[in-house]
Amino acid sequence: MDFSIPSKLQALLDRARTFVETELYPLEQPFFESGFNAVAEELREKRAKVKAQGMWLPQIAKEHGGLGLSLLEHGLFSAEIGRSPLGHYTFNCQAPDSGNMEILIQYGSPEQKAKYLEPLLAGDIRGCFGMTEPDYPGSNPVWMGTTAVKDGDDYVINGKKWWTTGGDGAAFCVVMTITDPTAPPHFRASQILVPTDTPGFIIETTTPFMGHRGEGWASHSEVRLDNCRVPQANLLRPEGAGFLIAQERLGPGRIHHCMRWIGVCERAFELMCKRAVDRKISPDRPLASRQFVQGWIAESRAEIDAARLMVLHAAWTIDQLGAKAARDQISLIKFTAANTMMRVVDRALQAHGGLGVTDYTPLAVFYRMERAARIYDGTDEVHKLSVAKRILRGYADKSLNI
C-alpha cells in the first residue's frame, strides 16, 4: 500500500478543508442552537457552491455526475469534510443517501433511476432507509415483522420502522420487508421503494435522542406502514435480494462512517490542543503544562493515527480485492474507529471543563450525536464476536463448534 497522496488529490483535500472551515463552521452555531431548518436555506447555497467548485458527489462515478473517487480516496476526503456535522450533507455524500444512490445505480430499473436516482444525485430530493424495527433486535436483521404481500400488480406493506434517518422531508423510503416468509432466512426480504406521500406511509414522530428530536435530514423518524400500497415495479430486483443489497451498501458505508469519525476526531483533537495552550490555570501556567492533559494529547494522536491507517487499509483492500476479502477488516475498523472517536471527544470535552458540555463548541454535539456509532451498522459486540469466531476457526479443529 502506497502511503503517498497524489498532488491532484491533495489539492482537492485542501480545497475541501478550506470550504468546511470558511463556509460551514460559521453555520454550526445556529444549527446547534436552533436546528437544521434554521440553516437549511444557507445550506442550499453552500451546496450550490460545492457543485460550482467541482466537489459534488465525491463517492459517485463520473458517468453519474460525481468525482469518481476510489473508496480509499473518498475515505481521505470524508475525513476532511467530517470535521463538521454539516459536511457530508453539503457535499451530497451523507447517509443514508450515499447508500441509496449506490444501490439505485446498481439495482434500479431505468424508470426507478429516472424517478429517484437522478433527482437524488442532483440534490433536489432526499431519501431515507427503513430497516430497523422497534420490536426486533438490530443484531438479528433477518428477523423482522414488516411484510409485503402481492395483490394484483401491487405490494401491500404493513409494519413499523424506526431510526429511519432523514425521514422528515424525504421524498421516498427504501423499505426492507419480508416478501417470502417461507424462503431461507437470508432470502426472505426484499427492498422496495416507497414514496413518502403514499397513503399508509405514516411518519408518527421523530425520535428524541439524547434530549433532542432533530428535524429535516438531521433527524430519525418512526414510521408505520399501514396497508401501504405500491406497484411491484417499485421492487429493487430481484425479489428476495434485500440482504444481498444491504450488504452491498454496508461495506463501503462503513468506510464512509469510519473516515467521517476520523474527521470528528481531528476536529476534537485540534480543539483540545488549542484549549490546552490558551486556557490559563494560573497567571503563568497554561492547561497544557499538566501531565494529565499531555497524556490525553499523546494518547489521542496515537489512537487517531492507528484508526486512520486501519480504515485506509480496509478501503484499499476493498478497492483491490473486493469487500469479501476485507470482511474482517470492516468489522475491526467499525468498533475501533467508533471507540477511538468517543475517547478523543470525551478527552477534548473534559479539557474544556464547563465549556465542553455547552453547545458553544461542537464537542457536546459530537458526544450526543455520535454515541450511537457503537450501535448502528452492527453493534460493537456483534462485530467483535463475528470477527473473533472467524479468527478462531483458523486455529480450531473443523468439528469444534465455536
N, C-alpha and C positions, 0 to 999 in steps of 0.2 A: 504494500500500500504506500503510495506516494503522499507524503505529508505536505508537499508544497501546494500553494494555491495559485493558479494561473493569474497573471496580471489583469486580464479582462474580467475574471470572476471577482478578484479583489476590488476592482474599481466598482463593480456592481454592489458588493457588500458595503463598501464605504458610502456609496450613494444612499443605500437603504438605511444605514445607521444615521446618516445626516438627516434624512427625511423624518425618521422616527423622532429624533431629538428635537428638531426645529418645528415640525408640523403637528406631532401627536402629543408630546409631553405637555404642551400648553392646554390641551383638551382634557387631560386626565382629571384635573381638579373638579371641573363641573361634572364630569362623568361620575366621579366618586361621590360627590355630594348630591347630585340631582338625577342621576340615572342616564341610561343610554339615550332615551329620547331627547334629552337636553342637548346632546351633541350630534344627533342624527343628521341634521341638515349640514352642519360643518363637515361631518364625515363624508357626506356625498361629494362635497367639494374636494376633500382630500383624496377620495378615490379617483376622481377625475384627474387630479394632478398625478397620481401614481400611473394611470393609463398614459397620460401625456409624456411622462418621463420614461416610459418603456419598462415598468417594473410590475405590470399587472399579471396575475396568474402565473407566478413563478414555477408552480408544480405541474403545469399543464403543457402538453406538447405544442410546438409552434403551429402545427397544422390546425389546432383548435384555438389559436389566438394567444397562447401562453409563451413563456420564456423558454420552455423546453429544458429546464434544468434536470440533471440526473437527481436521483434520491440523495446522493452524497452532497451535491451542490445545493440542493434545496435545504438540506439539513443545516448547512452553514448559513444560508440566507435566513432560515427560520429562526436561528439563534439571534440574529441581528434584530429582526422585527419583533421577536418575542420579548424584547425589553419593555415593551408597552402592552398593557392589556388590550389596546385598540389596534395593535399592529397587524395581526393576521386578518382581521376583518377589513382593514383599509386596503390591503393588498389582494383581497378576494381569494385567500387561501385558508379561510377559517373553517374549523369543524362546526357542524358536520358537513358543510357543503363541499369541502375539498374531497371528501369521500364520495358524496353524492355525484359530483362531477365525474370522478374516475369510473364509478360503476355504470353511469349512463353512457359514457364513452365506450365502455367495453361490452355492455349488455343491452343497451337501449335500442329500440327499433327506430327506424327513420322518423316515424311520427312522434315517438317519445322524445327524441333528440330535438326535434323542431319545437315542441311544446314546452319542454322543461330544460333541456341542456343549454340550448342557445341563449335564452334569457338569463340563465344561471351564470354562464360564462361572461355575459355582458355586465353582470351585476345589477340587472333590472329586477330580479326576484331573488328570494331566499327560499331554501327548502329546509326540512328537518328530517329526523330519522327516528322512527318509533320501534324500538326493540325491547327495552327493559320494561318489566311489568311489576306492579306493586305487590302482587300476590305470589310471585315466583322468584326464586333466587337468581340473581345475575350470574352466579358462579356455575349454574347449570343451564346454559342457554337453550339446550334442546327441549327443555320443559317450559312450556308457555301455554297460556289459555286462550289467546286470540285466534280465532278461526275465520277462514274464508270459504264459503260454500258456494258452489256454482248454481246459478239459477238463470236458465236461458243463456244469454250472451254475457251475463254479468257475474261478478263475485259479490256476495253479501257478507260483509265483515262485521264481526262482533268481538269486543274485547276491551281491555284497558292497557294503556301505556303511560309511563311516566319518565321523568328525566329526558324528555324529548326536547333537546337543546334547540333554542331558537324558534320554537313553535309559534310564539307570539309574533304575528306578522308574516309568517311563512306562507308561500303560495301552494306548496304541496308537501306531503309527507311520504317518505319511503317506509312502508309498514311491513314489518316482519310478522308473518301469520301462518298458522298451520293450514295447509291445503289438502294434505292427505294424512290423516291420523293413523292409518294402517301401515304406512311405509316405515322402513328402518328409521331410527331416531334422527339421523343427520340428513334425511331426505324428506322429512315431513313438512318442512316450512318453505315458503316462497316469499319473495319481496314484491310488493305491489305498490304502484304509485297512486296516491290518493290526494286529489286536490282538496285543500283545506276548506273550500266553500261547498264541498259535497254534503248534502243532508245526511245527518247521522255522524259526521265527524265533529266532535264537540270538545273544545278546549275548556275543561272545567275550571282550571285555575293555573296560575304559575306557582311553582313550588317555592315556598320560603326556605332559603338555605343560609345558615349562619347569620340569621337576623335580617336578611334582605331577600326580596322577591325578584328583583330584576325586571327587565322589560325589553321588548324587541329581541334582537339577536342575543343580548346578554341576559338570557333567562332560560328557565326549564319548565316545560308545560306538562300538565297531567291531562291526558287525552282519553276520551271514551268514544269507542266506535259502536254505534247503536243502529244495527241493520243498515250499515253504511254500504251503499250500492255503487260499484264502479264497473266499467267494462272489463272483460277479460283481456282486452288489448292493453290494459294498464299493467299487466304482469311483466316483470323483468324476467325474461325467459332464460332457461327453460323452467317449467314448474318443478318444484322440489329442490331448486338450487339455492335456496335462501342462505344456507350456511356456507356454501361454497363462495357465494358472492360476498358474504360478510367477511370471510377470511381474506378475500382479495383486497378488501379495503383496510383490514386491521394491521397487516404487516407494515405497509408504508405509513399508515396512520399513526402507528406507534413511534416511528422515526420522527414524524412531524411533531407529535406531542413532546417527545423527549428533547428534541432540539429547542422547541419553544421553552421548555422548562430550563434548559441551559441558559437561554436568554434572560429568563426571570432570575436565575442565579447570578448572572453577571451584573444585572441592574442592582440587585440587593447587595452584592459584594462591593460595587462602586459606592453605593450609599453608605455602607458600613465603614469603608476606608475613609471617606470624606468626613463622616461624623467623628470617627476616632481622632482625626487630625484637628478638626475645627472645634470640637467640644472641649472646653476647659473644665477640669475638675478642681483646679485651684489656679491662682493667678499665673503660676509659672509651669503648670503641668497640663498637657492635653490628655484626653482619654486614651490616646494611643500609647501612653507611657505605661499602661497597666498590662501585666503579662497575660491576664485572662483574655484581654482584647487581642493581643498579639497572637495568642494561641488560636482564637477564633479565626483570625485572618489567615494564618498559615494553614490550618486545617481546611478552611473553606476553599482556598486556592488549590490545594492538592485534590480535594474531592471533586471540585468542578472540572479540573483538567482531566481527571481519571474518567469521570462520567462522560465528558465530551468525546474522549478518544474511543470509549466503548461504543457510543452511539454512532459515531462516524464510521467505525469499523463495521458495525452491523449494516449501516447503509451501503457501504462499499461492497459487502458480501452479497446483499440483495441485488445491487446493480450488476455484479459479476456473475453470480451463481443462482439467483432467484431466492424468493422468500423461504422456500422449504429448507434450503441449505443453511439459512440464518435463523432457524426456528429457536434454538436455544439462546442465541444472542438476543433475539427480540424479547424473549421472556426476561433475560438478565437485565437488559437496559431499562425495561419498563419499571421494575421496582427499584433499581439502583438510581436512576435519574430522578424518580419521584421523591425518594427519601433524601437524596442529596439536596434537592430543591428545598424541601421542608426544613432541613437542618440549617442551610445557609440563610433562608429567610428568617428563621427563628433567631439565629445569632445576630443578624442585622437589626431585627426588631428589638432585641434585648439591648444592643449597643445604643439604640436611640432612646432608651428609657421610656418615659411617658409619651414622648413624641411618636414612638414606634407604634403605639396602639391607636393613634388617631388616623384620620384619613388625610392628613396634611402631607404624608408621603405615600407611595404606593405599597408600602410594606404590609400594612394591615389588610389591604385589599388582596394582595398576593396570598397572604396567610389564609384569608377567608375563602377566596375563590379556588385556590389550588390544593387545598387539603384533600379534596375529592380525587386528586390524581392517583392516590394509592388505592382507589376503589374502582373507578371506571376503566373500561377496556381490560377487565380482568384484575381482580384484587391481587395485592402483593402475595398473599398466601397461596392463591391458585397458581400464579406464575412460579413461585418457589417450589411448590410441590411437583408441578409438571416437569420442570427442568431437572430437579433432583432425581425423579424417577427415571428419566431418560439417561442421566449420567450413571446412576447405579446399575441400570440394566447392562451397561457395558462391563461391569465388574462381576455380575452375578451369574450363576447357572441359569440357563433359559427356563428351567422348570420352576424357578423360585418366583413366587407371586409377590411383587412389590407394589 
